[in-house]
Amino acid sequence: MRIVSSAKIKKALREDLEESFQHAEFRFFGDIDEARSSLPEADVLITYGEDLTAREIKEAKNLKWIMVISAGMDLMPFEAIQDKGIMVTNARGIHKKPMAEYTMAMILQYARQASIVRENEERRRWDRKVTMTEINQQSIGILGPGAIGGEIARLAKAFGMKTMGYNRSGRPVEHVDHIYSDHQLDQLLRVSDYVVSVLPATEETHNMADRSFFQKMKETGVFINIGRGSTVKEEELIHALDNGELAHAILDVFKEEPLPEDHPFWEMEKVTVTPHLSGISPQYHPRALEIFKRNLEVFLAGGEEYINSVDKSKGY
């Protein structure tokens, strides 16, 4: 059994894998180019996903399983993977703690006017007229309430917020008070004080947040995107903010990354920009590899019950 990793993994974690699975041969590399010579003999590939193309899948003649140690798989060559019948699992759910904490931190900073308070502090200005608001009893609408959205809802409820979610199935989610499904998105947008997108990049979600979407939000509403930049029609978000159709946008993901220096978002008072860091945590790799270890045990035993199996036809 040969396991190749094109994801840069810390030494202690590499040693733990080798110690835990002594009958497997591990080969660790810093990127896919370094790993290329070992791909033809690889049974299992650990990857971030974004480094793979159909070329690598073709070269990996013995590949049976790809472990993507991230949740997003926008760039994966699924057609080539499906043609060869390769199993795919990912690290869905490992981001829920840091991304939920990020979301609540951004909501609290907005509600408590943290940027203005900090600016006044730097200027040694004593101003008690800065408008403060509570998030208690306000509503948060979560688009795509999976593991991350469920954790956001759990933390939001601790602050006394009303939690709502939107998914296609109508499936209930723990800590979410009410689920909107199918054609009920408009209803969620109209009643939410904060709308948080955790949506993946799919054909259905592409440019989903358009002019009509923002027009249905409260004028006092705040849009937060920690899902994928492809979900948002950025020029229409700018238009909506300029027209007062919503109050603010907090954006961690964008159509083009890094966000160009001349992009209007940088200059807009009604936009908070962060550089795709909501999921960053020192626990990222340990959590992802813990999923891999549990799945590797199943794989070696010839089992079928894998954590985070990916539907290759859907891409998630």
Backbone as numpy.savetxt, mean C-alpha at the origin, in Angstrom:
# Nx Ny Nz CAx CAy CAz Cx Cy Cz
16.81 -28.35 -3.53 15.97 -27.17 -3.53 16.85 -25.92 -3.53
16.76 -25.12 -4.60 17.57 -23.91 -4.68 16.65 -22.68 -4.60
16.96 -21.81 -3.66 16.17 -20.60 -3.43 17.05 -19.40 -3.72
16.63 -18.59 -4.67 17.39 -17.42 -5.09 16.64 -16.16 -4.65
17.38 -15.21 -4.12 16.78 -13.93 -3.72 17.43 -12.79 -4.50
16.58 -12.01 -5.20 17.08 -10.80 -5.86 16.77 -9.57 -5.02
16.20 -9.80 -3.84 15.91 -8.71 -2.90 17.04 -8.62 -1.88
17.48 -7.43 -1.62 18.59 -7.23 -0.68 18.09 -7.50 0.74
18.64 -8.53 1.37 18.18 -8.96 2.68 19.35 -8.86 3.67
19.07 -8.37 4.87 20.12 -8.19 5.87 20.73 -9.53 6.28
22.00 -9.44 6.68 22.77 -10.64 7.00 22.09 -11.51 8.05
21.59 -10.91 9.13 20.98 -11.70 10.20 19.76 -12.47 9.70
19.01 -11.87 8.81 17.83 -12.55 8.27 18.23 -13.65 7.29
19.31 -13.43 6.54 19.81 -14.47 5.64 20.27 -15.69 6.46
20.98 -15.41 7.53 21.49 -16.49 8.37 20.35 -17.26 9.03
19.29 -16.55 9.41 18.14 -17.21 10.01 17.46 -18.16 9.02
17.35 -17.74 7.78 16.75 -18.61 6.76 17.60 -19.86 6.55
18.90 -19.68 6.46 19.79 -20.81 6.22 19.79 -21.78 7.40
19.68 -21.23 8.61 19.64 -22.07 9.81 18.31 -22.81 9.90
17.22 -22.14 9.53 15.89 -22.74 9.64 15.64 -23.81 8.59
16.28 -23.67 7.43 16.05 -24.62 6.32 17.41 -25.09 5.80
18.05 -25.96 6.56 19.42 -26.37 6.27 19.53 -27.25 5.03
18.42 -27.86 4.61 18.48 -28.74 3.44 18.23 -27.97 2.14
17.94 -26.67 2.26 17.75 -25.85 1.07 19.03 -25.07 0.79
19.27 -24.80 -0.47 20.43 -24.00 -0.87 19.96 -22.58 -1.19
20.44 -21.63 -0.42 20.07 -20.24 -0.62 21.18 -19.49 -1.36
20.77 -18.66 -2.29 21.70 -17.76 -2.96 21.11 -16.34 -2.90
21.82 -15.46 -2.22 21.33 -14.12 -1.99 22.07 -13.11 -2.87
21.32 -12.23 -3.50 21.89 -11.21 -4.37 21.26 -9.85 -4.07
21.90 -8.81 -4.58 21.42 -7.46 -4.33 20.37 -6.98 -5.29
20.32 -7.58 -6.48 19.32 -7.20 -7.47 19.19 -8.31 -8.51
18.30 -8.11 -9.45 18.01 -9.16 -10.42 19.19 -9.38 -11.38
19.95 -8.36 -11.68 21.11 -8.52 -12.57 22.16 -9.42 -11.94
22.40 -9.23 -10.64 23.34 -10.09 -9.93 22.83 -11.53 -9.87
21.51 -11.68 -9.75 20.92 -13.00 -9.59 20.75 -13.77 -10.90
20.94 -13.06 -12.03 20.59 -13.63 -13.33 21.24 -14.99 -13.60
22.50 -15.13 -13.26 23.21 -16.38 -13.57 22.64 -17.57 -12.80
21.96 -17.30 -11.68 21.40 -18.39 -10.87 19.93 -18.67 -11.17
19.31 -17.84 -12.00 17.89 -18.02 -12.28 17.54 -19.36 -12.93
18.33 -19.85 -13.89 17.95 -21.11 -14.55 17.81 -22.29 -13.61
18.50 -22.25 -12.47 18.46 -23.38 -11.54 17.56 -23.12 -10.34
16.92 -21.97 -10.29 16.12 -21.59 -9.12 14.78 -22.32 -9.11
14.45 -22.91 -7.96 13.11 -23.48 -7.74 12.18 -22.42 -7.16
12.77 -21.53 -6.35 12.01 -20.48 -5.68 12.75 -19.16 -5.85
12.00 -18.09 -6.08 12.60 -16.76 -6.21 11.96 -15.81 -5.22
12.80 -15.14 -4.43 12.34 -14.07 -3.53 12.66 -12.75 -4.22
11.67 -11.88 -4.36 11.85 -10.66 -5.14 10.96 -9.54 -4.61
11.29 -8.30 -4.96 10.38 -7.19 -4.69 9.29 -7.11 -5.76
9.46 -7.84 -6.84 8.45 -7.87 -7.89 8.70 -6.89 -9.02
9.14 -5.71 -8.69 9.30 -4.66 -9.71 10.51 -4.89 -10.61
11.37 -5.84 -10.26 12.57 -6.09 -11.06 12.36 -7.19 -12.09
11.19 -7.81 -12.11 10.95 -8.95 -12.99 10.31 -8.54 -14.31
10.78 -9.19 -15.38 10.15 -9.04 -16.69 9.92 -10.45 -17.25
9.27 -10.52 -18.40 9.04 -11.82 -19.04 10.37 -12.52 -19.35
11.42 -11.73 -19.56 12.73 -12.31 -19.87 13.23 -13.16 -18.70
13.12 -12.64 -17.48 13.59 -13.40 -16.32 12.74 -14.66 -16.11
11.46 -14.54 -16.34 10.59 -15.71 -16.19 10.99 -16.80 -17.19
11.33 -16.41 -18.40 11.75 -17.37 -19.43 13.06 -18.03 -19.04
14.00 -17.24 -18.46 15.31 -17.77 -18.09 15.21 -18.73 -16.90
14.22 -18.51 -16.04 14.08 -19.33 -14.83 13.32 -20.62 -15.18
14.00 -21.54 -15.80 13.36 -22.73 -16.38 12.75 -23.66 -15.33
13.31 -23.69 -14.13 12.82 -24.61 -13.10 11.92 -23.94 -12.07
11.63 -22.66 -12.26 10.95 -21.87 -11.23 9.54 -22.38 -10.97
9.23 -22.61 -9.71 7.92 -23.11 -9.31 7.15 -22.12 -8.45
7.88 -21.21 -7.79 7.21 -20.32 -6.84 7.96 -18.99 -6.77
7.20 -17.90 -6.83 7.76 -16.56 -6.64 7.18 -15.97 -5.37
8.05 -15.59 -4.44 7.63 -14.89 -3.23 7.96 -13.42 -3.39
6.92 -12.59 -3.47 7.11 -11.15 -3.62 7.05 -10.53 -2.23
8.17 -9.98 -1.75 8.18 -9.46 -0.39 7.73 -7.99 -0.35
6.63 -7.77 -1.04 5.93 -6.49 -0.96 4.48 -6.81 -1.27
3.59 -5.81 -1.13 2.18 -6.05 -1.41 1.83 -5.66 -2.84
2.47 -4.60 -3.36 2.18 -4.13 -4.70 2.90 -4.95 -5.76
2.18 -5.28 -6.82 2.75 -6.11 -7.88 2.40 -5.53 -9.25
2.38 -4.21 -9.33 1.94 -3.52 -10.54 2.77 -3.91 -11.77
4.06 -4.18 -11.57 4.95 -4.39 -12.71 5.25 -5.86 -12.98
4.59 -6.74 -12.27 4.86 -8.17 -12.45 4.38 -8.65 -13.82
5.20 -9.48 -14.51 4.80 -10.03 -15.83 3.88 -11.24 -15.65
2.65 -10.97 -15.25 1.74 -12.06 -14.87 1.39 -12.99 -16.03
1.34 -12.46 -17.24 1.00 -13.32 -18.38 2.04 -14.42 -18.55
3.32 -14.03 -18.48 4.40 -15.01 -18.61 4.41 -15.97 -17.42
4.13 -15.46 -16.25 4.09 -16.30 -15.04 2.96 -17.31 -15.12
1.80 -16.85 -15.58 0.64 -17.73 -15.69 0.87 -18.80 -16.75
1.51 -18.44 -17.84 1.78 -19.40 -18.92 2.63 -20.57 -18.42
3.52 -20.29 -17.46 4.41 -21.35 -16.96 3.86 -22.01 -15.69
2.69 -21.54 -15.22 2.07 -22.17 -14.05 2.84 -21.96 -12.77
3.54 -20.84 -12.65 4.34 -20.56 -11.45 3.44 -19.99 -10.36
3.56 -20.51 -9.16 2.79 -20.00 -8.02 3.38 -18.66 -7.57
2.50 -17.75 -7.12 2.94 -16.46 -6.61 2.28 -16.21 -5.25
3.09 -15.81 -4.30 2.58 -15.33 -3.01 3.22 -13.96 -2.76
2.60 -13.20 -1.87 3.21 -11.90 -1.55 3.16 -11.63 -0.06
3.56 -10.43 0.31 3.67 -10.07 1.72 2.52 -9.17 2.15
1.37 -9.37 1.53 0.19 -8.57 1.87 -0.06 -8.59 3.37
-0.30 -7.41 3.93 -0.63 -7.31 5.34 0.52 -6.84 6.22
1.76 -6.96 5.72 2.89 -6.58 6.59 2.98 -5.07 6.77
2.32 -4.32 5.87 2.39 -2.86 5.95 1.31 -2.27 6.85
0.43 -3.10 7.37 -0.76 -2.54 8.00 -0.45 -1.67 9.22
0.54 -2.07 10.02 0.87 -1.27 11.21 1.44 0.10 10.83
2.54 0.17 10.06 3.09 1.50 9.75 2.14 2.35 8.91
1.39 1.75 7.98 0.52 2.55 7.13 -0.69 3.07 7.88
-1.18 2.29 8.82 -2.28 2.76 9.66 -1.81 3.88 10.59
-0.60 3.73 11.14 -0.05 4.78 12.00 0.19 6.06 11.20
0.69 5.90 9.98 0.89 7.07 9.10 -0.43 7.80 8.88
-1.46 7.03 8.55 -2.77 7.63 8.25 -3.30 8.42 9.44
-3.24 7.83 10.61 -3.75 8.54 11.80 -2.87 9.73 12.14
-1.56 9.60 11.93 -0.66 10.74 12.18 -1.00 11.91 11.27
-1.26 11.62 9.99 -1.60 12.68 9.04 -2.95 13.32 9.37
-3.92 12.50 9.77 -5.23 13.02 10.15 -5.11 13.94 11.36
-4.36 13.50 12.35 -4.20 14.31 13.56 -3.42 15.60 13.27
-2.41 15.50 12.42 -1.66 16.71 12.07 -2.55 17.73 11.37
-3.44 17.23 10.50 -4.35 18.14 9.81 -5.36 18.74 10.79
-5.96 17.90 11.61 -7.00 18.38 12.52 -6.44 19.35 13.57
-5.22 19.11 14.00 -4.61 19.94 15.06 -3.66 20.99 14.50
-3.70 21.19 13.16 -2.96 22.28 12.51 -1.47 22.24 12.84
-0.89 21.05 12.78 0.50 20.87 13.20 1.48 21.74 12.42
1.26 21.91 11.11 2.21 22.70 10.31 2.20 24.17 10.74
1.02 24.69 11.04 0.93 26.09 11.48 1.53 26.25 12.87
1.23 25.30 13.74 1.78 25.36 15.11 3.30 25.32 15.06
3.87 24.44 14.20 5.32 24.34 14.10 5.92 25.62 13.53
5.26 26.18 12.52 5.74 27.43 11.94 5.71 28.56 12.97
4.66 28.64 13.77 4.58 29.65 14.82 5.67 29.45 15.87
5.96 28.20 16.18 7.02 27.90 17.15 8.36 28.41 16.63
8.64 28.12 15.35 9.91 28.56 14.77 10.03 30.08 14.76
8.90 30.76 14.62 8.90 32.23 14.60 8.73 32.84 16.00
8.62 31.97 17.03 8.39 32.40 18.41 7.13 33.25 18.52
6.11 32.80 17.82 4.85 33.53 17.77 3.81 32.82 18.63
3.25 33.53 19.61 2.24 32.98 20.52 0.86 33.30 19.95
0.22 32.31 19.29 -1.06 32.54 18.64 -2.04 31.45 19.04
-2.99 31.80 19.93 -3.97 30.82 20.40 -5.25 30.83 19.57
-5.22 31.54 18.45 -6.40 31.61 17.58 -6.34 30.60 16.44
-5.29 29.78 16.41 -5.20 28.73 15.39 -6.37 27.77 15.58
-7.10 27.51 14.51 -8.31 26.68 14.59 -7.96 25.22 14.84
-8.45 24.70 15.95 -8.24 23.30 16.28 -9.56 22.54 16.11
-9.49 21.34 15.60 -10.68 20.50 15.48 -10.42 19.14 16.10
-11.50 18.43 16.40 -11.41 17.07 16.91 -11.71 16.08 15.79
-11.20 14.88 15.93 -11.59 13.83 14.99 -12.62 12.90 15.63
-12.84 13.04 16.91 -13.89 12.30 17.61 -15.24 12.56 16.94
-15.95 11.49 16.63 -17.27 11.53 16.00 -17.24 11.93 14.52
-16.06 12.15 13.97 -15.98 12.37 12.53 -15.93 11.00 11.84
-16.20 10.99 10.55 -16.30 9.73 9.82 -15.11 9.54 8.89
-14.68 8.31 8.79 -13.58 7.97 7.88 -14.06 6.88 6.94
-13.95 7.14 5.64 -14.33 6.18 4.63 -13.10 5.56 4.00
-12.97 4.25 4.08 -11.77 3.55 3.63 -12.08 2.79 2.35
-11.39 3.13 1.28 -11.57 2.47 -0.01 -10.59 1.31 -0.11
-11.10 0.09 -0.11 -10.24 -1.08 -0.13 -9.85 -1.50 1.27
-10.84 -1.78 2.13 -10.53 -2.09 3.54 -10.10 -3.54 3.74
-8.87 -3.84 3.32 -8.30 -5.15 3.58 -7.55 -5.12 4.90
-6.37 -5.73 4.93 -5.58 -5.77 6.17 -5.20 -4.36 6.63
-4.73 -3.53 5.69 -4.32 -2.17 6.04 -5.53 -1.34 6.45
-6.59 -1.40 5.64 -7.79 -0.63 5.94 -8.43 -1.04 7.25
-8.40 -2.34 7.56 -8.94 -2.81 8.82 -8.18 -2.28 10.01
-6.84 -2.17 9.87 -6.02 -1.63 10.95 -6.25 -0.13 11.09
-6.43 0.57 9.97 -6.77 2.00 10.04 -8.08 2.17 10.80
-9.06 1.34 10.49 -10.36 1.42 11.15 -10.22 1.15 12.65
-9.40 0.19 13.02 -9.22 -0.13 14.45 -8.67 1.07 15.21
-7.64 1.71 14.63 -7.07 2.88 15.29 -8.05 4.06 15.29
-8.78 4.22 14.19 -9.74 5.32 14.10 -10.82 5.19 15.16
-11.27 3.97 15.41 -12.30 3.76 16.42 -11.79 4.09 17.82
-10.48 3.94 18.03 -9.91 4.30 19.32 -10.01 5.80 19.57
-10.11 6.58 18.48 -10.28 8.03 18.59 -11.76 8.43 18.52
-12.64 7.46 18.50 -14.07 7.75 18.49 -14.62 8.08 17.12
-13.91 7.69 16.06 -14.37 7.98 14.71 -15.39 6.94 14.25
-16.25 7.34 13.32 -17.18 6.42 12.68 -16.47 5.82 11.47
-16.44 4.52 11.38 -15.66 3.86 10.34 -16.55 3.24 9.27
-16.20 3.51 8.02 -16.93 2.97 6.87 -15.93 2.46 5.85
-16.36 1.52 5.03 -15.48 0.96 4.03 -16.20 0.73 2.73
-15.42 0.65 1.65 -15.99 0.36 0.33 -15.21 -0.79 -0.30
-15.93 -1.87 -0.64 -15.34 -2.95 -1.43 -16.39 -3.49 -2.39
-15.96 -4.22 -3.36 -16.88 -4.70 -4.41 -17.79 -5.81 -3.91
-17.32 -6.58 -2.95 -18.07 -7.76 -2.52 -19.11 -7.47 -1.44
-18.94 -6.36 -0.72 -19.81 -6.10 0.41 -19.41 -6.91 1.64
-18.28 -7.58 1.56 -17.80 -8.42 2.67 -17.51 -7.56 3.90
-18.03 -7.96 5.07 -17.75 -7.19 6.28 -16.28 -7.25 6.67
-15.81 -6.20 7.31 -14.42 -6.11 7.74 -14.41 -5.73 9.21
-13.60 -6.42 9.99 -13.52 -6.14 11.42 -13.15 -4.68 11.66
-13.81 -4.07 12.61 -13.61 -2.68 13.03 -14.25 -1.66 12.08
-14.82 -2.11 10.98 -15.51 -1.21 10.06 -17.01 -1.29 10.35
-17.60 -0.15 10.72 -18.99 -0.13 11.15 -19.96 -0.44 10.01
-19.66 0.06 8.83 -20.59 -0.12 7.71 -19.80 -0.26 6.40
-20.19 -1.24 5.59 -19.54 -1.47 4.30 -20.49 -1.05 3.17
-19.94 -0.25 2.25 -20.64 0.10 1.02 -20.05 -0.76 -0.10
-20.90 -1.23 -1.01 -20.41 -2.10 -2.07 -20.96 -1.68 -3.43
-20.43 -2.31 -4.45 -20.89 -2.13 -5.82 -21.05 -0.66 -6.20
-22.29 -0.20 -6.36 -22.54 1.16 -6.85 -22.82 2.15 -5.71
-22.33 1.85 -4.52 -22.63 2.69 -3.36 -21.47 3.62 -2.98
-20.46 3.71 -3.85 -19.32 4.55 -3.54 -19.74 6.00 -3.31
-20.66 6.50 -4.13 -21.11 7.89 -4.01 -21.62 8.18 -2.60
-22.34 7.22 -2.02 -22.89 7.41 -0.67 -21.78 7.57 0.36
-20.75 6.74 0.23 -19.62 6.84 1.17 -18.93 8.20 1.05
-18.70 8.65 -0.18 -17.99 9.91 -0.39 -18.76 11.09 0.22
-20.08 11.05 0.14 -20.90 12.17 0.60 -20.91 12.31 2.13
-20.67 11.22 2.84 -20.78 11.27 4.30 -19.43 11.21 5.03
-18.34 11.04 4.29 -17.02 10.86 4.91 -16.31 12.20 5.12
-15.79 12.40 6.33 -14.95 13.57 6.59 -13.54 13.33 6.06
-13.10 12.09 6.14 -11.80 11.68 5.61 -12.02 10.49 4.69
-11.51 10.55 3.48 -11.59 9.44 2.53 -10.17 8.93 2.31
-9.94 7.66 2.64 -8.60 7.07 2.55 -8.60 5.98 1.48
-7.76 6.13 0.47 -7.66 5.11 -0.57 -6.49 4.19 -0.28
-6.81 2.91 -0.15 -5.80 1.86 -0.02 -5.95 0.91 -1.21
-6.50 1.42 -2.29 -6.82 0.59 -3.45 -5.57 0.15 -4.21
-5.59 -1.07 -4.76 -4.47 -1.53 -5.59 -4.58 -0.94 -6.99
-3.56 -1.12 -7.79 -3.57 -0.66 -9.18 -4.17 -1.76 -10.06
-5.38 -1.54 -10.53 -6.05 -2.47 -11.43 -6.74 -1.66 -12.52
-7.27 -2.35 -13.51 -8.01 -1.66 -14.56 -9.22 -0.93 -13.98
-9.85 -1.54 -12.99 -11.05 -0.95 -12.39 -10.74 0.31 -11.58
-9.56 0.36 -10.96 -9.24 1.50 -10.10 -8.48 2.61 -10.82
-8.06 2.36 -12.06 -7.27 3.36 -12.79 -8.09 4.65 -12.99
-7.54 5.77 -12.49 -8.20 7.08 -12.61 -9.59 7.10 -11.97
-9.80 6.24 -10.99 -11.09 6.16 -10.31 -11.42 7.46 -9.58
-10.41 8.07 -8.97 -10.61 9.33 -8.26 -10.50 10.47 -9.28
-11.62 10.76 -9.92 -11.65 11.78 -10.97 -12.50 12.97 -10.51
-12.85 13.85 -11.44 -13.59 15.07 -11.07 -14.91 14.74 -10.39
-15.64 13.76 -10.95 -16.92 13.37 -10.37 -16.75 12.85 -8.95
-15.69 12.09 -8.73 -15.36 11.54 -7.41 -15.20 12.66 -6.39
-14.39 13.66 -6.72 -14.11 14.73 -5.77 -15.31 15.66 -5.58
-16.12 15.81 -6.60 -17.31 16.64 -6.47 -18.31 16.05 -5.49
-18.27 14.75 -5.30 -19.21 14.08 -4.38 -18.73 14.14 -2.94
-17.47 14.51 -2.71 -16.95 14.62 -1.35 -17.48 15.87 -0.66
-17.41 15.87 0.66 -17.75 17.07 1.42 -16.77 18.19 1.09
-17.25 19.43 1.12 -16.34 20.56 0.89 -15.30 20.66 1.99
-15.62 20.12 3.15 -14.67 20.10 4.28 -13.87 18.80 4.32
-14.08 17.93 3.32 -13.46 16.62 3.34 -11.98 16.63 3.01
-11.31 15.58 3.46 -9.88 15.39 3.23 -9.68 14.05 2.51
-8.94 14.08 1.41 -8.63 12.87 0.65 -7.20 12.43 0.97
-7.05 11.16 1.31 -5.73 10.61 1.65 -5.47 9.42 0.73
-4.33 9.43 0.03 -4.00 8.31 -0.85 -2.71 7.64 -0.41
-2.86 6.39 0.08 -1.69 5.58 0.45 -1.68 4.29 -0.37
-2.58 4.22 -1.38 -2.68 3.02 -2.20 -1.75 3.07 -3.39
-2.27 3.56 -4.52 -1.47 3.66 -5.74 -1.77 5.00 -6.43
-0.74 5.61 -6.99 -0.90 6.89 -7.66 -1.79 6.81 -8.88
-1.85 5.63 -9.51 -2.65 5.47 -10.72 -4.14 5.61 -10.46
-4.53 5.56 -9.20 -5.95 5.68 -8.86 -6.48 7.10 -9.08
-5.58 8.09 -9.03 -6.00 9.49 -9.01 -5.72 10.20 -10.33
-6.71 10.92 -10.84 -6.50 11.85 -11.94 -5.97 13.14 -11.32
-4.67 13.29 -11.34 -4.04 14.36 -10.57 -4.50 15.75 -10.99
-4.65 15.98 -12.29 -5.07 17.31 -12.76 -6.48 17.63 -12.29
-7.32 16.61 -12.14 -8.69 16.84 -11.69 -8.75 17.02 -10.17
-7.82 16.42 -9.45 -7.70 16.68 -8.02 -7.28 18.13 -7.80
-6.33 18.60 -8.57 -5.89 19.99 -8.47 -7.06 20.93 -8.72
-7.82 20.65 -9.75 -8.99 21.47 -10.10 -9.99 21.48 -8.95
-10.24 20.31 -8.37 -11.22 20.20 -7.28 -10.77 20.99 -6.05
-9.49 20.93 -5.74 -8.97 21.68 -4.59 -9.04 23.18 -4.84
-8.67 23.60 -6.04 -8.73 25.02 -6.38 -10.15 25.55 -6.33
-11.13 24.70 -6.66 -12.54 25.10 -6.67 -13.24 24.91 -5.32
-12.50 24.44 -4.33 -13.08 24.25 -3.01 -14.04 23.08 -2.90
-13.90 22.10 -3.79 -14.78 20.94 -3.75 -14.40 19.97 -2.63
-13.20 20.07 -2.14 -12.76 19.40 -0.93 -11.71 20.29 -0.28
-11.40 20.01 0.99 -10.55 20.94 1.74 -9.06 20.68 1.61
-8.68 19.40 1.50 -7.25 19.09 1.56 -7.01 17.70 0.98
-5.78 17.47 0.53 -5.36 16.14 0.07 -4.02 15.81 0.70
-3.91 14.60 1.20 -2.65 14.09 1.77 -2.23 12.93 0.89
-1.11 13.09 0.20 -0.71 12.15 -0.84 0.66 11.54 -0.56
0.70 10.22 -0.53 1.97 9.52 -0.33 2.40 8.78 -1.59
1.50 8.67 -2.57 1.80 7.97 -3.82 1.35 8.83 -5.01
2.06 8.66 -6.14 1.84 9.53 -7.28 1.99 8.74 -8.57
1.46 9.31 -9.66 1.59 8.65 -10.96 3.04 8.56 -11.38
3.81 9.61 -11.11 5.24 9.62 -11.42 6.02 9.78 -10.12
6.92 8.87 -9.87 7.75 8.94 -8.66 9.22 8.78 -9.04
10.10 9.61 -8.46 9.81 10.70 -7.53 8.92 11.77 -8.17
8.16 12.46 -7.35 7.31 13.54 -7.84 8.20 14.63 -8.41
7.98 15.02 -9.69 8.84 16.05 -10.31 8.87 17.34 -9.50
10.02 18.00 -9.49 10.18 19.21 -8.70 9.24 20.33 -9.14
8.83 20.30 -10.41 7.94 21.35 -10.91 6.46 20.97 -10.83
6.14 19.89 -10.15 4.74 19.48 -10.05 3.97 20.47 -9.16
2.75 20.84 -9.54 1.96 21.80 -8.76 1.71 21.39 -7.31
1.68 20.09 -7.04 1.41 19.64 -5.67 2.37 20.26 -4.65
3.62 20.43 -5.04 4.62 20.94 -4.10 4.25 22.33 -3.57
3.62 23.12 -4.41 3.34 24.52 -4.06 1.96 24.74 -3.46
1.13 23.74 -3.45 -0.26 23.92 -3.03 -0.42 23.80 -1.51
-0.99 24.84 -0.90 -1.21 24.83 0.55 -2.20 23.73 0.95
-3.08 23.38 0.03 -4.11 22.39 0.33 -3.64 20.96 0.09
-2.37 20.77 -0.18 -1.83 19.43 -0.43 -0.66 19.16 0.50
-0.67 18.01 1.13 0.48 17.53 1.90 1.12 16.41 1.11
2.40 16.56 0.79 3.15 15.58 0.00 4.12 14.83 0.89
4.08 13.50 0.84 5.12 12.69 1.48 5.65 11.71 0.44
6.95 11.35 0.51 7.60 10.60 -0.57 7.46 9.07 -0.47
6.22 8.58 -0.58 5.95 7.14 -0.60 6.66 6.42 0.56
6.38 6.90 1.77 7.05 6.32 2.93 6.08 5.78 3.98
4.79 5.74 3.66 3.81 5.33 4.67 4.03 3.90 5.14
4.60 3.04 4.29 4.79 1.65 4.67 6.17 1.32 5.20
7.04 2.32 5.28 8.41 2.07 5.71 8.48 1.77 7.20
9.19 0.71 7.54 9.31 0.29 8.93 10.52 -0.64 9.05
11.21 -0.59 10.19 12.32 -1.54 10.39 11.85 -2.99 10.48
10.54 -3.19 10.64 9.99 -4.54 10.74 9.57 -5.10 9.39
9.81 -4.34 8.31 9.35 -4.73 6.97 9.86 -6.11 6.57
11.18 -6.29 6.53 11.76 -7.56 6.09 11.46 -8.71 7.06
11.60 -8.51 8.37 11.28 -9.62 9.28 9.85 -10.12 9.11
8.89 -9.21 8.95 7.49 -9.64 8.78 7.30 -10.38 7.45
7.90 -9.85 6.37 7.75 -10.48 5.06 8.37 -11.87 5.05
9.55 -12.00 5.65 10.23 -13.29 5.62 9.60 -14.30 6.57
8.89 -13.83 7.57 8.15 -14.74 8.43 7.04 -15.42 7.62
6.38 -14.65 6.75 5.37 -15.24 5.85 6.03 -16.25 4.92
7.19 -15.87 4.38 7.91 -16.77 3.47 8.27 -18.08 4.17
8.76 -18.00 5.40 9.17 -19.18 6.13 7.99 -20.14 6.35
6.86 -19.58 6.70 5.68 -20.42 6.93 5.22 -21.06 5.62
5.29 -20.30 4.54 4.91 -20.87 3.24 5.92 -21.88 2.73
7.19 -21.66 3.06 8.22 -22.61 2.61 8.03 -23.97 3.29
7.60 -23.95 4.52 7.30 -25.20 5.21 6.18 -25.96 4.49
5.16 -25.23 4.08 4.06 -25.83 3.33 4.56 -26.36 1.99
5.38 -25.57 1.31 5.92 -25.93 0.00 6.74 -27.21 0.08
7.61 -27.30 1.08 8.47 -28.47 1.23 7.67 -29.72 1.60
6.55 -29.50 2.29 5.71 -30.63 2.69 4.71 -31.02 1.61
4.72 -30.28 0.49 3.79 -30.58 -0.60 2.36 -30.17 -0.30
2.20 -29.20 0.58 0.86 -28.75 0.95 0.27 -27.76 -0.05
-0.92 -27.27 0.29 -1.63 -26.36 -0.62 -2.12 -25.09 0.07
-2.09 -25.04 1.38 -2.65 -23.90 2.11 -1.58 -22.84 2.34
-1.42 -21.95 1.36 -0.40 -20.91 1.45 -0.99 -19.59 1.94
-0.17 -18.84 2.64 -0.57 -17.50 3.07 -0.38 -16.54 1.90
-1.37 -15.72 1.64 -1.28 -14.66 0.63 -1.03 -15.19 -0.78
-1.76 -16.24 -1.16 -1.69 -16.69 -2.55 -2.25 -15.61 -3.46
-1.61 -15.41 -4.59 -2.00 -14.36 -5.53 -2.75 -14.97 -6.71
-3.88 -14.37 -7.05 -4.62 -14.77 -8.25 -3.93 -14.13 -9.45
-3.24 -14.93 -10.23 -2.43 -14.39 -11.32 -3.28 -13.73 -12.41
-4.52 -14.18 -12.55 -5.41 -13.60 -13.56 -5.86 -12.20 -13.17
-5.90 -11.93 -11.86 -6.32 -10.62 -11.36 -5.13 -9.72 -11.03
-4.00 -10.34 -10.70 -2.82 -9.55 -10.36 -2.76 -9.16 -8.91
-3.57 -9.80 -8.06 -3.53 -9.52 -6.62 -4.14 -10.70 -5.86
